[in-house]
Amino acid sequence: MKKFFTWMLVCILAMSAMAQSPVYRVGDKYMMDGKMMNKREFKGYLQNTCPEAFQLFNNGHKLGIAGWTFFGTGLAVNAAGSTLLRRYLRGDAKKDITYDIGTSLSTLGSSLTVAGIVCVSVGYTRMHKAAHLYNIEKAHRPDLRWVFGMNRDGDMSIAMQF
């Protein structure tokens, strides 16, 4: 009986040692064991502990950077197109080519801005899913249940179910 309880204690300790602490997202920072990490630190932590979550986080981070680039470029191109359209509508530039270029630039800028917003949203969603994936893969603590029952001989038995 002493060996049985020793074995069960070893199993419980081994299972709790396998699980790591979960990660919580607080704004654009990540918290684990009371320690705040920025994106770069969390990315390095994921690289060493959970390659699947690292790939998802890295992909989302790159997509977010591309999205902010599209967004900024789109705003600049849209501003240039709007300036040309305003000059045409005021009568400062009487050529139809000014109208055509202004319309094209405004359309292109608006499209880039919308594409940037979509890329940023998808990228940040992937980064958040990486934290969730880490919590499922590495920080999941198995649900342990003690099951009491009677065996064929009428003896009371205890089992762990997880």
Secondary structure as GFF3:
##gff-version 3
##sequence-region A 1 162
A	DSSP	alpha_helix	2	18	.	.	.	ID=ss1
A	DSSP	beta_strand	24	26	.	.	.	ID=ss2
A	DSSP	beta_strand	29	32	.	.	.	ID=ss3
A	DSSP	beta_strand	35	37	.	.	.	ID=ss4
A	DSSP	alpha_helix	39	49	.	.	.	ID=ss5
A	DSSP	alpha_helix	51	90	.	.	.	ID=ss6
A	DSSP	alpha_helix	96	137	.	.	.	ID=ss7
A	DSSP	beta_strand	145	150	.	.	.	ID=ss8
A	DSSP	beta_strand	156	161	.	.	.	ID=ss9
###
